[in-house]
Amino acid sequence: MSPDSGPRWASPALRASSLLAGLALAFVTFSQHQALKASRESAFAWLERAGVTLDAAALDREPDPDRVRLRAARAVLAAELDPGRQQGAPAEGAERAASESAARLAEAAAAAREILARRPTSWEACLVQGAATYVGWSQARDPRLLTAYRQWEAPLEAALRLAPVRREPARFLAAAYLEVWPALSPSKREIARRLLAEVLRDPQDLNRLLDPWLATAADRREAFSVLPDDPAAWERAAGAYAARGDLAGFAAARSRGDAALLARLRRDLLAADRLRGDGRMDEARALYLSVAERARPEARYLELLERALERCPPGPVDNQTAGQLAPHLDRALERCLLAGCEIKPAALKRLSRFVREPPAPQAALAALFADDLPRAELYERRAEGLGTEPWAPYLIAKARALAARGRVEEAREALTLVPLSWQRRPLYWQARAAVAREAGDAGEMAAAQARLDDAARQAWPATEWTWTRGVARLEMLTGRPADGFALQLDTVPENGSLVELRLDGAALGAFPLPPLAGAVPALRVAVRLGRGLHVLELRSAGGGQVLPGALELR
């Protein structure tokens, strides 16, 4: 017999074995298919009883019966957590509805426990078991929520361990801790605070949990301890405090937000510098412009604004960016006009070109302060109505610039074009004095100084305030230094408000105004004012209109 030949019965036996194996596999496959089909039918029946709608395709995509049942359990849990599900229910049926909800949640928790018995590493089953148990007991005011808390806490902790990158377990556990916070031990509260600090880093979770946390925290210090050091988070916190009527909390959150914004802008500016150094100019330009847009038009942001403008690669900007930069140009030109430029000429020139199509008087003024007199005069020659009020700041600034260049007669000619309404302002007489000084005209200089001395005051009535874009402004020419001022407030909202003050472009802070209880007390601010021209700005930041009244230096 040849080596390749075998027993004559071997071939039929192998064929039979293969046939039996195939039949067994087919039977197993058929059984699995039937089990999956039955699981889907059972899941749809469960969802129908629970009044939950779920896309059939979502269940059809699940590969096995456990996944189908888990998907249905999650749908039931999500429906019970939906606030809209309870709205519109008749009051007389509230007790029955609560009982039915508890039954549905208990069924979801039981389904999750069954799945965990077969799949102990399923984080979703852990989540459903813990969350459904917690919500059911919480809604029913079941004492087991506290006496048997490990029945909901342990599954949620397991879900967190099994899926550390998933947001749901951490979010739900943090929310649960907030609800039972008074019953937590000091050590458990510390664990909860650390978890909450991590959860609140996500903007969506911050929106969900910030208000409950502010209502839970013992004081502002504890509330702030878990908030991320992010400008947007502090802005959200400030809004929450304002909605609660806590003006001191609003001011504190705004202050922390300012510090966070400054730190973020410094980091972004360094990142933009690195991008530029690596030759990634488009990315660097976008980040430089973002820094300039987010900087606030205040003195403490000026250095960051200058550096961003000076280092930004050339190119056009869109309308949104131009609009965001416009307040910076307004502030820069005002400071140049009133007290000398705080911004470098190169940065000012860049800023004025980024702001698309500014009014001709503003464009001419920006060119003048950027040491580009020919360009400023080009705007002037194209202008109509040079002697009108919008051109007054430019004419005053031009007179001083021409006098500094020894072109005294041209400077005097510019002053003759200043409209009469501006000739009563200290700024005009300061320019008259500067031109007379350059011309060596002692008589004119003495006359101008006399007008300035007469205009200097220690107090200003409410009628001296003007309004620009919702901001109240008061120009003050002081005759001597002062250590602060007392500001009367003529109108304050009944529920109180909060005002932000700026002096000469620098923020003085946010000042809470308590709810009305009789006469409104004066707002007393300690700040050093030197002799000369100052501008005080007031803006209501806490809602409602605040009308400033008389002001007196101290």
Secondary structure, DSSP 8 states (H G I E B T S, - for coil): --TT---TTHHHHHHHHHHHHHHHHHHHHHHHHHHHHHHHHHHHHHHHHHT----HHHHHT--SHHHHHHHHHHHHHHHHH-HHHHTT--GGGHHHHHHHHHHHHHHHHHHHHHHHHH-TT-HHHHHHHHHHHHHHHHHTT-THHHHTTHHHHHHHHHHHHH-TT-HHHHHHHHHHHHHTGGGS-HHHHHHHHHHHHHHTTSHHHHHHHHHHHHHHSSSHHHHHHTS-S-HHHHHHHHHHHHHTT-HHHHHHHHHHHHHHHHHHHHHHHHHHHHHHHTT-HHHHHHHHHHHHHHS-SSGGGHHHHHHHHHHS-S----HHHHHHHHHHHHHHHHHHHHH---S-HHHHHHHHHHS-S--HHHHHHHHHHTT-HHHHHHHHHH-S-TTSGGGHHHHHHHHHHHHHTT-HHHHHHHHHTS-TTTTTSHHHHHHHHHHHHHHT-HHHHHHHHHHHHHH-BSEE-GGG-EEETTEEEEEEEESS-EEEEEEEEEE--TT-EEEEEEETTEEEEEEEE----SS---EEEEEEE-SEEEEEEEEE-SSS--EEEEEEE-
